[in-house]
Amino acid sequence: MSAIAKRLNLVQKIITSHLVTGNPVAGEEVGIRIDQTLTQDATGTMAYLQFEAIGVPQVHTKLSVSYVDHNMLQTGFENADDHRYLQSVAAKHGIYFSRPGNGICHQVHLERFAIPGQTLLGSDSHTPTCGGLGELSIGAGGLDVAVAMGGGPFYMSMPKVLRVELKGKLQPWVTAKDIILEVLRKLTVKGGVGKILEYTGQGVKSLSATARATITNMGAELGATTSIFPSDENTREYMKAQGRGKDWMPLAADPGATYDEELVIDLNKLPALIAQPHSPDNVTEVSKLKGIEVQQVCVGSCTNSSYSDLMMVAKMLKGKHIHPNVSMTVTPGSKQVFEMIAQNGALADIISSGARIIESACGPCIGMGQAPSSGAVSIRSFNRNFEGRSGTRDAKVYLASPETCVACALTGKITDPTTLGKAPKIEIPDKFVWDDNGIIPPAKDPKKVEVLRGPNIKPLPINDPLAETLEGPVVLKVIDNITTDHIMPAGSKVLPLRSNIPAISEFVFNIIDPTYPKRAKEAGRSFVVGGENYGQGSSREHAALAPMYLGLKAVIVKSFARIHRANLINFGILPLTFVQAAEYDSITQGDKLEIPDLKQVIKVDHPFPVKNLTTGKSIQVVHGLTSRQQEIILAGGLLNWTKQKATEAPAGKPKTLKPPKKEKVK
């Protein structure tokens, strides 16, 4: 290997060492081997139903973990039944099961499982959290995760690598949350699409492992494939304190490594920041909003619920009281965090202040409880503030660091924490308290395990192979930045139905147009038309699966968010983009569209016409599908395609997706 070839950035090192197929050049499709997978219960039930449908008896990954952290409210049998299914299916197929109460999947995985240089695929968009430890961690739809558990590669368009150089050192009261808010302010929620952010520079050394995880976690809001930090001495100290020092390895970009793009952040000059309603990139200085009255404060979520975060909260609240007009909740990110703050007295300080403690779960971040009062201002240390996501449509949700959250809770107004005097110091323990009794290993004899299914778990809907001609109405036309929350809402009413597609489909586009499900079913086959960044936000594949069940066959937009586009392909829904964005204006909701000779135009990647039978005009669109994706669409989705490939296996050979030989990162 030449000296030039050896100068690889960190992303290139990991992808090259895991490459199964393709050329790792930006824009070209690559397939990579997946070492670890994770699921959470809101996406996991469907992912494991899909894994069962593939027919592979045991997972082929190094490690797969099933977490329960989303559907924790058990107001009926549905969530409890799903959890019972998840535990039994994990036991049978070689998967570790993290019980309800053990913690938020990303926080627990960071603590107990993430390994530098390995690859992690998770059915949650915030899977990149573990990039804080130098693991290449990517969020995807549940079906992609199911295939990876079966040993199949994960396919993606090779992203560009954006180097984010951190200069200097954070000032007191300014945090990792402010760093990622600054990146969002500079790049916007679309700025990371098709990219991986690799953090470098002198400023990296001053950031703890959990601070880095906050940054990589919220990198999902950029639309980025993932974000990653080098594995260095800070990484080693954290993993050693977790009792996992043997899993650590140093890993960084080679000196002189090249990048596709670069961004410089001067930490010395960074102020305390806050994201205003209703987008994570609507960022400004906290000082510019001072005085706005606050009704609710929530600290927690997978972004800011680590031991360090909650110790800062406890020190700021010690001996003080929450403002009488504010309701404050605090969520420990894991059983480990909860236990440690209970043992050292920090929990008592939080409770004494008047804050409310929520169990270790996603909770209010996904609209699962703690909906604000009508029109309330809610300051949250979370990652998303989309309209209505909190459970209250007219609430004004802001995103900020735990420090800013506590400052607001104490004063009852938006308050810059830098005005509070000397910042408390938080010491990272030499040894964390860890007891993995909340993680149940798979059964030693899987043949004896019975998979338990409740009445809410319905059969997996399967799409039909692609028709020769597609004709149908535009059942819905939407604007830019439509999120998966718009398409498939979360919250306590909807999440328990994640394993029941007929039932959950009644909520598709409910936030935008409650009549959509009825009209889509009446249409039979239909189109949706949208603007820029369609499908941003959560990885929830239900935002593709449920519309597919209702007859959605194609989506025509100005541009797609990465994960949602992949999910549409996985379920046989054709993702199309306008050749000329201005042609978006030529289509009206209700227009009838037609694509003739569909099987032929799919096989070639060039613009083709969509006829508007209502106006008599045509528009030009492009699908941008790789040859593999073309086959998936023709088959009616990834599950159909995977079964076809298994059926095509030579006689006498096992029909599995056994991965190629494993290699080490050099």
C-alpha positions as CSV (number, residue, x, y, z in Angstrom):
1,M,0.0,0.0,0.0
2,S,1.4,3.4,-1.0
3,A,2.0,6.2,1.5
4,I,-0.9,8.2,0.0
5,A,-3.3,5.2,0.2
6,K,-2.5,4.9,3.9
7,R,-3.6,8.4,4.7
8,L,-7.1,7.5,5.5
9,N,-9.6,9.4,7.6
10,L,-11.4,7.5,10.4
11,V,-14.5,6.9,8.5
12,Q,-12.6,5.4,5.6
13,K,-10.6,3.2,7.9
14,I,-13.7,1.6,9.4
15,I,-15.7,1.3,6.2
16,T,-12.8,-0.2,4.2
17,S,-12.2,-2.8,6.9
18,H,-15.9,-3.8,6.8
19,L,-16.4,-3.5,3.1
20,V,-18.3,-6.4,1.5
21,T,-19.2,-4.9,-1.9
22,G,-18.8,-1.7,-3.8
23,N,-16.2,1.0,-4.1
24,P,-16.0,3.4,-1.1
25,V,-16.1,6.6,-3.2
26,A,-18.6,9.3,-2.3
27,G,-21.9,8.7,-4.1
28,E,-21.3,5.0,-5.0
29,E,-23.3,2.2,-3.3
30,V,-21.4,0.1,-0.8
31,G,-22.3,-2.8,1.3
32,I,-20.7,-3.1,4.7
33,R,-20.5,-5.9,7.3
34,I,-22.4,-5.1,10.6
35,D,-20.9,-6.1,13.9
36,Q,-23.6,-5.1,16.2
37,T,-27.3,-4.2,16.0
38,L,-29.8,-2.6,18.4
39,T,-33.5,-2.2,18.3
40,Q,-36.0,-0.5,20.6
41,D,-39.5,-1.7,21.3
42,A,-41.3,0.9,19.2
43,T,-39.4,-0.4,16.1
44,G,-38.2,-3.7,17.4
45,T,-41.4,-5.7,17.3
46,M,-41.7,-5.2,13.6
47,A,-38.0,-5.8,13.0
48,Y,-38.1,-9.2,14.7
49,L,-41.3,-10.2,12.9
50,Q,-39.3,-9.4,9.7
51,F,-36.3,-11.3,11.0
52,E,-38.5,-14.3,11.7
53,A,-39.9,-14.0,8.1
54,I,-36.4,-14.2,6.7
55,G,-36.1,-17.6,8.3
56,V,-32.5,-17.4,9.8
57,P,-32.6,-19.3,13.1
58,Q,-29.8,-17.4,14.9
59,V,-28.3,-13.9,14.5
60,H,-25.0,-13.7,12.6
61,T,-23.7,-10.5,14.2
62,K,-21.1,-10.3,17.0
63,L,-23.8,-8.8,19.2
64,S,-27.5,-7.9,18.9
65,V,-29.4,-6.2,21.7
66,S,-33.2,-5.7,22.0
67,Y,-34.0,-2.7,24.2
68,V,-37.3,-1.7,25.8
69,D,-37.4,2.1,26.4
70,H,-40.2,3.6,24.3
71,N,-43.5,2.1,25.1
72,M,-43.3,2.1,28.9
73,L,-46.8,3.3,29.7
74,Q,-48.9,0.2,30.2
75,T,-52.5,1.6,30.0
76,G,-53.6,-1.6,28.2
77,F,-52.2,-5.0,27.3
78,E,-50.6,-4.0,24.1
79,N,-47.2,-2.7,25.3
80,A,-46.8,-5.5,27.9
81,D,-47.6,-8.1,25.2
82,D,-45.0,-6.6,22.9
83,H,-42.4,-6.7,25.6
84,R,-43.2,-10.3,26.3
85,Y,-42.8,-11.1,22.6
86,L,-39.5,-9.2,22.4
87,Q,-38.0,-11.1,25.4
88,S,-39.0,-14.5,24.0
89,V,-37.9,-13.9,20.4
90,A,-34.6,-12.5,21.7
91,A,-34.0,-15.6,23.8
92,K,-34.7,-17.9,20.9
93,H,-32.6,-16.1,18.2
94,G,-29.4,-15.2,20.1
95,I,-30.2,-11.7,21.1
96,Y,-29.6,-9.9,24.4
97,F,-32.7,-8.4,26.0
98,S,-32.5,-5.1,28.0
99,R,-35.5,-5.1,30.3
100,P,-37.9,-2.2,30.8
101,G,-36.3,0.1,33.3
102,N,-32.7,-0.8,32.3
103,G,-32.5,2.4,30.4
104,I,-32.6,4.2,27.1
105,C,-31.0,2.1,24.3
106,H,-28.3,4.6,23.3
107,Q,-27.2,5.4,26.8
108,V,-27.0,1.8,27.8
109,H,-25.3,0.7,24.6
110,L,-22.7,3.4,25.1
111,E,-22.1,2.2,28.7
112,R,-22.1,-1.5,28.1
113,F,-21.5,-2.5,24.5
114,A,-20.1,0.1,22.1
115,I,-16.6,-0.7,20.8
116,P,-14.3,1.6,18.8
117,G,-13.8,0.5,15.2
118,Q,-16.8,-1.7,15.0
119,T,-20.1,-1.1,13.1
120,L,-23.5,-0.7,14.8
121,L,-26.8,-0.6,12.9
122,G,-29.8,0.4,14.9
123,S,-33.5,0.7,14.2
124,D,-33.5,4.2,15.7
125,S,-32.3,7.4,14.1
126,H,-30.2,8.3,17.2
127,T,-28.0,5.2,16.9
128,P,-25.1,7.5,16.0
129,T,-24.8,8.2,19.7
130,C,-22.1,5.5,20.0
131,G,-20.0,7.4,17.5
132,G,-18.9,9.2,20.7
133,L,-16.7,6.1,21.4
134,G,-15.4,5.7,17.9
135,E,-17.9,3.2,16.7
136,L,-19.4,3.7,13.2
137,S,-23.1,3.7,14.3
138,I,-25.9,4.2,11.8
139,G,-29.6,4.5,12.2
140,A,-31.8,2.5,9.7
141,G,-35.2,1.0,9.2
142,G,-36.1,-2.2,11.1
143,L,-36.0,-4.3,7.9
144,D,-32.4,-3.2,7.2
145,V,-31.6,-4.2,10.8
146,A,-33.4,-7.6,10.4
147,V,-31.3,-8.3,7.3
148,A,-28.1,-7.3,9.1
149,M,-29.0,-9.7,12.0
150,G,-29.4,-12.4,9.4
151,G,-25.8,-11.7,8.2
152,G,-26.6,-9.6,5.2
153,P,-24.6,-6.4,4.4
154,F,-26.0,-3.0,5.1
155,Y,-26.2,-1.0,1.8
156,M,-25.9,2.7,1.5
157,S,-24.6,5.4,-0.8
158,M,-21.0,6.1,0.3
159,P,-21.3,9.4,2.2
160,K,-19.0,12.3,1.9
161,V,-16.9,12.8,5.0
162,L,-17.2,16.3,6.6
163,R,-14.4,17.1,8.9
164,V,-15.5,19.3,11.9
165,E,-12.5,20.8,13.5
166,L,-13.0,21.9,17.1
167,K,-10.6,24.6,18.1
168,G,-9.9,25.9,21.6
169,K,-11.9,24.9,24.7
170,L,-15.4,25.5,26.0
171,Q,-16.0,28.3,28.4
172,P,-17.7,27.7,31.8
173,W,-21.4,26.9,31.4
174,V,-21.1,26.2,27.7
175,T,-21.4,22.5,26.8
176,A,-21.4,19.8,24.1
177,K,-25.1,20.5,23.5
178,D,-24.1,24.0,22.5
179,I,-21.5,22.6,20.0
180,I,-24.0,20.5,18.1
181,L,-26.6,23.4,18.2
182,E,-23.9,25.6,16.6
183,V,-23.3,22.9,13.9
184,L,-27.0,22.8,13.3
185,R,-27.1,26.6,13.1
186,K,-24.4,26.5,10.4
187,L,-25.5,23.5,8.4
188,T,-29.3,23.3,9.0
189,V,-31.4,20.1,9.2
190,K,-30.5,19.3,5.6
191,G,-26.8,20.1,5.8
192,G,-25.7,16.6,6.8
193,V,-27.6,14.6,4.1
194,G,-25.3,12.3,2.4
195,K,-22.5,13.0,4.8
196,I,-20.7,11.6,7.9
197,L,-19.3,14.1,10.3
198,E,-15.9,13.3,11.7
199,Y,-14.8,15.4,14.6
200,T,-11.1,16.4,15.0
201,G,-8.9,19.1,16.4
202,Q,-7.5,20.2,19.7
203,G,-10.9,20.8,21.2
204,V,-11.8,17.1,21.0
205,K,-9.4,16.3,23.9
206,S,-11.3,18.5,26.3
207,L,-14.6,16.6,25.7
208,S,-15.6,13.5,27.8
209,A,-16.9,10.4,26.1
210,T,-20.5,11.3,27.1
211,A,-20.1,14.8,25.9
212,R,-19.0,13.5,22.6
213,A,-22.0,11.1,22.6
214,T,-24.3,14.2,23.0
215,I,-22.9,15.6,19.8
216,T,-23.0,12.4,17.7
217,N,-26.5,11.7,19.0
218,M,-27.9,15.0,17.8
219,G,-26.0,14.9,14.6
220,A,-29.0,12.9,13.4
221,E,-30.9,16.2,13.2
222,L,-28.5,17.3,10.5
223,G,-29.8,14.4,8.3
224,A,-26.3,13.0,8.5
225,T,-25.6,9.3,8.0
226,T,-23.7,9.4,11.3
227,S,-21.1,11.3,13.3
228,I,-17.9,10.0,14.9
229,F,-15.1,10.9,17.2
230,P,-11.6,9.3,17.4
231,S,-11.0,6.7,20.1
232,D,-8.4,8.2,22.4
233,E,-7.3,8.4,26.1
234,N,-10.7,9.9,27.1
235,T,-12.4,6.9,25.4
236,R,-10.1,4.5,27.2
237,E,-10.8,6.1,30.6
238,Y,-14.6,5.9,30.1
239,M,-14.5,2.2,28.9
240,K,-12.1,1.3,31.7
241,A,-14.5,2.9,34.3
242,Q,-17.2,0.8,32.7
243,G,-15.2,-2.4,33.3
244,R,-14.6,-2.7,29.5
245,G,-11.0,-1.6,29.1
246,K,-10.2,-4.8,27.2
247,D,-12.6,-3.6,24.4
248,W,-10.7,-0.3,23.9
249,M,-8.4,0.4,21.0
250,P,-6.9,3.7,19.8
251,L,-8.3,4.8,16.5
252,A,-8.0,8.1,14.6
253,A,-7.5,9.5,11.2
254,D,-4.0,9.3,9.7
255,P,-2.0,12.5,9.7
256,G,-2.7,14.2,6.4
257,A,-5.9,12.4,5.8
258,T,-8.2,14.1,3.3
259,Y,-11.9,15.1,3.6
260,D,-14.6,16.1,1.2
261,E,-15.7,19.1,3.2
262,E,-14.5,21.0,6.4
263,L,-16.1,23.1,9.1
264,V,-14.3,24.9,11.9
265,I,-15.9,25.6,15.3
266,D,-14.0,27.9,17.7
267,L,-15.0,26.6,21.2
268,N,-13.5,29.7,22.9
269,K,-16.1,31.9,21.3
270,L,-19.1,29.7,21.6
271,P,-22.0,31.0,23.7
272,A,-24.9,29.1,25.4
273,L,-27.3,28.4,22.6
274,I,-31.0,27.3,22.3
275,A,-33.1,25.9,19.4
276,Q,-36.4,27.7,19.1
277,P,-39.7,26.2,17.9
278,H,-40.2,24.2,15.8
279,S,-36.9,23.0,14.4
280,P,-33.6,21.9,15.8
281,D,-31.7,24.3,13.5
282,N,-33.7,27.4,14.5
283,V,-30.8,28.2,16.8
284,T,-29.9,31.5,18.6
285,E,-28.1,32.6,21.7
286,V,-29.9,32.1,24.9
287,S,-29.1,35.6,25.9
288,K,-31.2,37.0,23.1
289,L,-34.3,35.3,24.5
290,K,-33.9,36.2,28.1
291,G,-37.1,37.0,30.0
292,I,-39.5,34.7,28.1
293,E,-41.7,33.0,30.7
294,V,-41.3,29.2,31.0
295,Q,-44.0,26.7,32.1
296,Q,-42.2,23.4,31.8
297,V,-38.6,22.1,31.9
298,C,-37.5,18.5,31.0
299,V,-34.0,17.1,31.3
300,G,-33.3,13.7,29.9
301,S,-33.6,11.8,26.6
302,C,-30.8,9.9,24.8
303,T,-29.1,13.2,24.2
304,N,-28.5,14.5,27.8
305,S,-29.2,11.9,30.5
306,S,-25.7,10.6,31.4
307,Y,-24.2,10.6,34.8
308,S,-22.4,13.8,34.2
309,D,-25.5,15.5,32.9
310,L,-27.5,14.6,36.0
311,M,-24.8,15.4,38.4
312,M,-24.7,18.9,36.9
313,V,-28.4,19.1,37.4
314,A,-28.2,18.0,41.0
315,K,-25.4,20.4,41.8
316,M,-27.3,23.3,40.3
317,L,-30.5,22.4,42.2
318,K,-28.9,21.6,45.5
319,G,-30.5,23.8,48.2
320,K,-32.7,25.6,45.7
321,H,-36.3,25.2,44.6
322,I,-38.0,25.1,41.2
323,H,-39.9,28.2,40.3
324,P,-43.6,27.9,41.4
325,N,-44.8,28.4,37.8
326,V,-42.6,25.7,36.4
327,S,-43.1,21.9,36.2
328,M,-39.7,20.2,35.9
329,T,-38.9,16.5,35.1
330,V,-35.6,14.7,35.2
331,T,-35.0,11.4,33.5
332,P,-31.9,9.3,34.3
333,G,-30.7,7.7,31.0
334,S,-30.0,4.3,32.5
335,K,-30.4,2.1,35.5
336,Q,-26.7,2.7,36.1
337,V,-27.1,6.5,36.2
338,F,-30.2,6.2,38.4
339,E,-28.4,3.9,40.9
340,M,-25.3,6.1,41.1
341,I,-27.2,9.4,41.7
342,A,-29.3,7.5,44.3
343,Q,-26.2,6.2,46.1
344,N,-24.3,9.5,46.2
345,G,-27.2,11.7,47.3
346,A,-27.7,13.6,44.1
347,L,-31.1,12.1,43.6
348,A,-32.2,13.6,47.0
349,D,-31.0,17.0,45.9
350,I,-33.1,16.8,42.7
351,I,-36.2,15.6,44.5
352,S,-35.8,18.2,47.3
353,S,-35.8,21.0,44.6
354,G,-39.3,20.0,43.5
355,A,-38.3,18.3,40.3
356,R,-40.2,15.2,39.3
357,I,-38.3,12.0,38.5
358,I,-39.3,9.8,35.5
359,E,-38.2,6.2,35.0
360,S,-35.2,5.5,32.7
361,A,-36.9,5.7,29.3
362,C,-37.5,8.0,26.4
363,G,-40.7,9.4,27.9
364,P,-41.6,13.0,27.0
365,C,-39.1,13.1,24.2
366,I,-41.4,10.9,22.1
367,G,-44.6,12.4,23.4
368,M,-45.0,9.5,25.9
369,G,-46.3,11.6,28.8
370,Q,-45.5,15.1,30.1
371,A,-47.4,16.9,27.4
372,P,-47.1,20.6,28.2
373,S,-50.1,22.8,29.0
374,S,-51.9,24.6,26.1
375,G,-49.6,27.2,24.5
376,A,-46.8,26.5,27.1
377,V,-43.1,27.2,26.7
378,S,-41.2,24.0,27.4
379,I,-37.4,24.0,27.6
380,R,-36.0,20.5,27.0
381,S,-32.5,19.0,26.8
382,F,-33.9,16.7,24.0
383,N,-33.0,16.4,20.3
384,R,-36.2,17.3,18.5
385,N,-38.8,20.0,18.9
386,F,-41.1,19.3,15.9
387,E,-44.6,20.8,16.1
388,G,-46.9,18.5,18.1
389,R,-44.2,16.0,19.0
390,S,-44.6,16.9,22.7
391,G,-48.2,15.9,22.6
392,T,-49.5,19.5,22.7
393,R,-50.0,20.9,19.2
394,D,-49.6,24.6,20.2
395,A,-46.8,24.1,22.7
396,K,-43.6,26.1,22.1
397,V,-40.7,23.6,22.6
398,Y,-37.1,24.8,22.9
399,L,-34.0,22.7,23.0
400,A,-31.0,23.5,25.2
401,S,-28.3,22.1,27.4
402,P,-29.2,20.7,30.9
403,E,-27.4,23.8,32.4
404,T,-29.7,26.1,30.5
405,C,-32.7,24.0,31.4
406,V,-32.0,24.2,35.1
407,A,-31.3,28.0,34.8
408,C,-34.8,28.4,33.3
409,A,-36.4,26.1,35.9
410,L,-35.0,28.1,38.8
411,T,-35.9,31.6,37.4
412,G,-39.2,30.8,35.6
413,K,-37.8,32.5,32.5
414,I,-35.4,31.8,29.7
415,T,-32.1,32.4,31.4
416,D,-28.5,32.3,30.2
417,P,-26.6,30.0,32.6
418,T,-23.4,32.0,32.2
419,T,-25.1,34.7,34.3
420,L,-25.4,32.3,37.3
421,G,-21.8,32.7,38.7
422,K,-19.2,30.0,39.0
423,A,-20.1,26.8,37.3
424,P,-20.0,23.6,39.3
425,K,-17.3,21.0,38.6
426,I,-18.3,17.4,37.7
427,E,-15.8,14.6,38.4
428,I,-15.9,11.5,36.2
429,P,-15.7,8.5,38.5
430,D,-12.8,6.1,38.2
431,K,-15.4,3.3,38.3
432,F,-19.0,3.3,37.4
433,V,-21.5,1.2,39.3
434,W,-22.6,-1.5,36.9
435,D,-24.8,-4.5,37.4
436,D,-26.1,-6.1,34.2
437,N,-29.0,-7.9,35.8
438,G,-31.2,-5.8,33.6
439,I,-29.8,-7.4,30.5
440,I,-30.9,-11.0,29.9
441,P,-28.7,-13.1,27.7
442,P,-30.2,-15.4,25.0
443,A,-31.2,-18.9,25.8
444,K,-28.6,-21.6,25.9
445,D,-31.1,-24.0,24.3
446,P,-33.2,-22.0,21.8
447,K,-35.2,-25.0,20.8
448,K,-37.0,-25.0,24.1
449,V,-38.0,-21.3,23.8
450,E,-41.6,-20.6,22.8
451,V,-42.1,-17.2,21.1
452,L,-45.1,-15.5,22.8
453,R,-47.5,-13.4,20.7
454,G,-50.3,-11.3,22.1
455,P,-53.5,-10.5,20.1
456,N,-52.1,-7.0,19.2
457,I,-49.3,-8.6,17.1
458,K,-50.7,-8.9,13.6
459,P,-49.1,-10.6,10.6
460,L,-46.6,-8.6,8.7
461,P,-48.1,-6.9,5.5
462,I,-46.3,-7.9,2.3
463,N,-46.4,-5.7,-0.8
464,D,-47.1,-7.0,-4.3
465,P,-44.4,-7.0,-7.0
466,L,-44.3,-3.9,-9.1
467,A,-47.1,-3.5,-11.7
468,E,-46.5,-2.7,-15.3
469,T,-48.4,0.5,-15.1
470,L,-49.0,2.7,-12.1
471,E,-52.0,4.9,-12.1
472,G,-53.7,6.7,-9.2
473,P,-54.5,10.1,-7.6
474,V,-52.3,12.4,-5.6
475,V,-54.0,11.7,-2.3
476,L,-51.9,14.3,-0.5
477,K,-49.6,17.2,-1.4
478,V,-47.3,18.5,1.4
479,I,-44.7,21.2,1.9
480,D,-40.9,21.2,2.8
481,N,-39.4,19.4,5.8
482,I,-42.2,16.9,6.4
483,T,-41.0,14.7,9.3
484,T,-41.8,11.1,10.0
485,D,-43.7,12.5,13.0
486,H,-46.0,14.1,10.4
487,I,-46.3,10.9,8.5
488,M,-46.6,8.4,11.4
489,P,-47.1,10.2,14.7
490,A,-45.7,8.8,18.0
491,G,-47.2,9.4,21.4
492,S,-49.1,7.2,23.9
493,K,-52.1,6.6,21.7
494,V,-50.2,5.5,18.6
495,L,-47.0,3.8,19.8
496,P,-48.8,0.8,21.4
497,L,-50.0,-0.1,17.9
498,R,-46.6,-0.6,16.3
499,S,-47.1,-4.3,15.9
500,N,-50.6,-3.9,14.4
501,I,-50.3,-2.2,11.0
502,P,-54.0,-2.2,10.2
503,A,-54.7,-0.3,13.4
504,I,-51.8,2.1,13.3
505,S,-52.4,2.9,9.6
506,E,-55.5,4.9,10.7
507,F,-53.1,7.5,12.1
508,V,-51.0,8.1,9.0
509,F,-50.7,11.8,8.2
510,N,-53.1,12.4,11.1
511,I,-51.3,15.7,12.1
512,I,-51.7,17.1,8.5
513,D,-54.9,15.5,7.2
514,P,-56.9,13.1,9.4
515,T,-58.9,12.1,6.2
516,Y,-55.8,10.6,4.5
517,P,-56.3,7.0,5.6
518,K,-59.9,6.8,4.4
519,R,-59.1,8.5,1.1
520,A,-56.0,6.4,0.5
521,K,-57.9,3.2,1.0
522,E,-60.6,4.4,-1.4
523,A,-58.1,5.2,-4.0
524,G,-56.4,1.8,-4.0
525,R,-53.2,2.9,-5.6
526,S,-52.0,6.4,-4.9
527,F,-49.2,9.0,-4.9
528,V,-48.0,11.6,-2.4
529,V,-46.2,14.7,-3.5
530,G,-43.8,16.7,-1.3
531,G,-41.1,19.3,-1.1
532,E,-37.6,19.4,0.3
533,N,-36.2,17.0,2.9
534,Y,-39.2,14.8,2.9
535,G,-39.2,12.2,5.7
536,Q,-36.6,13.9,8.1
537,G,-36.4,12.8,11.7
538,S,-37.0,9.4,13.2
539,S,-36.0,6.2,11.5
540,R,-39.5,4.7,12.1
541,E,-40.2,2.4,9.1
542,H,-43.9,2.6,10.0
543,A,-43.8,5.9,8.1
544,A,-43.3,3.7,5.0
545,L,-44.9,0.5,6.1
546,A,-48.3,1.9,7.1
547,P,-48.7,4.1,4.0
548,M,-47.8,1.0,1.9
549,Y,-50.6,-0.9,3.6
550,L,-52.9,1.9,2.6
551,G,-51.9,1.6,-1.1
552,L,-49.2,4.3,-1.5
553,K,-47.1,3.3,-4.5
554,A,-44.9,6.3,-5.2
555,V,-43.7,9.5,-3.6
556,I,-42.6,12.4,-5.7
557,V,-40.6,15.1,-3.9
558,K,-37.9,17.8,-4.3
559,S,-35.6,15.8,-2.1
560,F,-35.6,13.0,0.5
561,A,-34.1,12.4,3.9
562,R,-31.8,9.4,3.8
563,I,-33.4,6.9,6.1
564,H,-37.0,7.5,5.0
565,R,-36.0,7.1,1.3
566,A,-34.3,3.8,2.2
567,N,-37.5,2.7,4.1
568,L,-39.7,3.5,1.1
569,I,-37.5,1.3,-1.1
570,N,-37.5,-1.5,1.5
571,F,-41.3,-1.6,1.3
572,G,-41.6,-1.3,-2.4
573,I,-42.7,2.3,-2.6
574,L,-41.1,4.2,-5.5
575,P,-39.1,7.3,-4.4
576,L,-39.1,9.8,-7.2
577,T,-37.6,13.3,-7.3
578,F,-38.5,16.2,-9.6
579,V,-35.9,16.9,-12.3
580,Q,-37.0,20.5,-12.1
581,A,-38.1,21.5,-8.6
582,A,-40.4,24.1,-10.0
583,E,-42.6,21.4,-11.4
584,Y,-43.8,20.7,-7.9
585,D,-46.2,23.7,-8.5
586,S,-47.8,22.0,-11.5
587,I,-49.4,19.2,-9.5
588,T,-52.5,19.7,-7.4
589,Q,-53.8,17.4,-4.7
590,G,-56.4,15.2,-6.4
591,D,-54.7,15.1,-9.8
592,K,-54.6,11.7,-11.4
593,L,-51.1,10.6,-12.4
594,E,-49.8,7.7,-14.6
595,I,-46.5,6.0,-15.1
596,P,-46.7,3.6,-18.1
597,D,-44.0,0.9,-18.9
598,L,-43.0,1.2,-15.2
599,K,-40.9,-2.0,-15.2
600,Q,-38.8,-0.8,-18.1
601,V,-38.2,2.8,-16.8
602,I,-37.1,1.4,-13.4
603,K,-34.3,-0.5,-15.0
604,V,-32.5,2.6,-16.3
605,D,-31.4,5.5,-14.2
606,H,-32.4,8.5,-16.3
607,P,-35.3,11.0,-16.3
608,F,-38.7,9.8,-17.4
609,P,-42.2,11.3,-17.7
610,V,-45.1,11.1,-15.3
611,K,-48.3,11.9,-17.0
612,N,-50.8,14.2,-15.3
613,L,-54.0,12.8,-16.7
614,T,-56.0,15.6,-15.1
615,T,-54.1,18.5,-16.7
616,G,-52.8,16.6,-19.8
617,K,-49.2,17.6,-19.1
618,S,-46.2,15.6,-18.0
619,I,-43.4,16.2,-15.5
620,Q,-39.9,14.8,-15.6
621,V,-38.7,12.7,-12.6
622,V,-35.8,10.5,-11.7
623,H,-35.6,7.5,-9.3
624,G,-31.8,7.4,-8.7
625,L,-32.0,3.7,-7.7
626,T,-29.0,1.5,-7.8
627,S,-29.3,-1.8,-9.7
628,R,-29.8,-3.6,-6.4
629,Q,-32.5,-1.1,-5.4
630,Q,-34.2,-1.5,-8.8
631,E,-34.5,-5.3,-8.1
632,I,-36.0,-4.6,-4.7
633,I,-38.6,-2.2,-6.1
634,L,-39.5,-4.7,-8.8
635,A,-39.8,-7.5,-6.2
636,G,-42.2,-5.3,-4.1
637,G,-39.7,-4.7,-1.3
638,L,-36.7,-5.9,0.5
639,L,-38.3,-8.8,2.3
640,N,-39.6,-10.2,-1.0
641,W,-36.2,-9.6,-2.6
642,T,-34.3,-11.3,0.3
643,K,-36.6,-14.4,0.0
644,Q,-36.0,-14.5,-3.7
645,K,-32.2,-14.5,-3.2
646,A,-32.5,-17.2,-0.5
647,T,-34.6,-19.3,-2.9
648,E,-32.0,-18.9,-5.6
649,A,-29.2,-20.4,-3.4
650,P,-27.7,-23.5,-4.9
651,A,-29.3,-26.8,-3.8
652,G,-27.9,-28.4,-0.7
653,K,-26.6,-25.1,0.7
654,P,-28.3,-23.4,3.7
655,K,-30.6,-20.5,2.9
656,T,-29.0,-18.0,5.2
657,L,-27.4,-14.6,4.8
658,K,-24.1,-15.7,6.4
659,P,-21.6,-12.8,6.5
660,P,-18.2,-12.8,4.9
661,K,-15.0,-13.3,6.8
662,K,-14.5,-10.8,9.6
663,E,-11.5,-8.6,9.5
664,K,-9.8,-6.3,12.0
665,V,-9.6,-2.5,11.8
666,K,-6.0,-1.6,11.1
